[in-house]
Amino acid sequence: MTQWWYNHKTGEVEEGAQSLGSDRDGPFDSREDAARAPEIIAERARKWAAEDASADD
């Protein structure tokens, strides 16, 4: 199964782990998901922040 990565240093989608691990996010199951990586990561961060805030109550 092919894994896709988003290189946040270059803004490019990579098929397989081509660049340094510190420069990429993933893996993602599809090229489309990897291309949306910044959006997906922001959504996850918002969700985790909301969970943390509710845990503090």
N, C-alpha and C positions, 0 to 999 in steps of 0.2 A: 504494500500500500504506500503510495506516495505521500510524503508529508511536505507541507508548505510552510514557509517562514516569512516573516516580515522583517526586513533589515531597516531598523529605525535610524540608522546612520545615513543610509543612502535613499530611503523611502521606496526601495524596490522589493518586490516579491521574489522569493527564491524557491526553486524546487529542490528539496533536500537541504541539508545543513551545509551551506557553501561558505559562509563567513564566520567570523568569531562569534562565539556564544554570547558575548557581552554586547554585540551589535544587533542581535536579532531576537525577535519574539516569536513564540510558537512552541510546538508545532500546531498547525491548523490542518483540518481535514480537506480543505479545498483552497484553490487559488483565490476564489472570491472572498472567503473568510480571512485569508492572510492579507488581502488588499484592504480589508476593513479593520485590520488589527488596531489602529489607533482608536477607532470608535468603540470596538469591543472592549479594549482595555479601559477606556474611560467609563463605559457602562459598568464594568466589574468594580472599578474603584468606587463609583457612586454607591453601588449596592453594598460593598463592604463597609463604607463609611456610614451608611444608614443602619446597617446591622450593629456596628460598633456603638453608634449613638443610642440605639434602643437597648443595648446590653448595659449601658451606663445608667439607665433610668431605674 
